[in-house]
Amino acid sequence: MDSDLHALLSRLPGCAHLDESARAALAAGSRAEQWPAGARILTEGDPAPDWVGIVASGSIRVSGPGPEGEAPADFLGPGDVLDPGAPGVPAASSIVAVEPTRA
């Protein structure tokens, strides 16, 4: 298992209690994505993807509709869970990488 992924999974409350073989199985079924600064990961209204991510490095801005356009709702950093919503359902928020980000 990748040592960075192992360390990340070991710190997450939902994964920390898992034994080594269970964390290894979870890691084997995962994939890493990387986005450059400014990359739009998801646009509000587009169908939500069928994945949930854990920010390993970088930061992400989650924003929703505001009175004058998009309004930041949240910023995610290392260790935070990126949940774009129910797969296939229109996304309620837009998601943009603020800096080079790996999840």
KETILUM-826035 format. One record per residue (C-alpha): y, x, z. Coordinates in steps of 0.1 Angstrom, whole numbers, padded with zeros to 4 digits, always signed. Each point is the difference from the previous one (the first is absolute). Layout:
BEGIN
YXZ;...
***
This chain:
BEGIN
+0000+0000+0000;+0035+0013-0008;+0014+0014+0032;+0034-0018-0004;-0017-0033-0005;-0023+0006+0029;+0030+0008+0023;+0018-0031-0013;-0030-0023+0006;-0006+0014+0034;+0036-0009+0011;+0000-0036-0013;-0008-0026+0028;-0024-0019-0022;-0019+0031-0010;+0002+0023+0029;-0029-0016+0019;-0023+0003-0030;-0027+0026+0001;+0001+0029-0025;-0025-0016-0025;+0020-0032-0001;+0033+0019-0006;-0017+0020-0027;-0012-0032-0017;+0036-0014+0002;+0014+0032-0015;-0026+0000-0028;+0011-0034-0011;+0037+0009+0000;+0023+0016-0026;+0033+0018+0003;+0030-0011-0020;+0032+0021-0005;+0034-0013-0010;+0032+0020-0007;+0032-0008+0017;+0015-0032-0015;-0033-0013-0014;-0004-0038+0002;-0034-0006+0015;+0002-0038-0001;+0027-0025-0011;+0005-0033+0018;-0017-0028-0018;-0026+0022-0017;-0036-0006+0010;-0009+0020+0031;-0026+0027-0006;-0035-0001+0016;+0007+0030+0023;+0015+0009+0033;+0015+0034+0005;+0006+0024+0028;+0031+0022-0005;-0012+0036+0004;+0034+0016-0009;+0034-0010-0012;+0017-0033+0005;+0001-0035-0015;+0026-0027+0000;-0012-0036+0001;+0028-0024-0010;+0003-0037-0006;+0025-0024-0014;+0034+0000+0017;+0032-0019-0006;+0013+0028-0023;-0032+0012-0016;-0028+0021+0017;+0004+0006+0037;-0021+0027+0018;-0025-0017+0023;-0019+0031+0012;-0005+0037-0004;-0035+0014+0002;-0010+0036+0008;-0030+0021+0007;-0027-0020+0018;+0015-0034-0009;-0021-0026-0018;+0012-0012-0034;-0013-0035-0005;+0014-0015-0032;-0014-0035+0007;-0030-0021-0011;-0014+0013-0032;+0012-0019-0031;+0026-0021+0019;+0036+0007-0009;+0014+0028+0022;+0027-0011+0024;+0016+0035+0000;+0008+0029-0022;-0013+0034+0010;+0016+0033-0011;-0008+0036+0009;+0031+0015+0017;-0012+0035-0004;-0032+0015-0015;-0027-0020+0018;-0038+0002+0003;-0020-0030+0013;
***
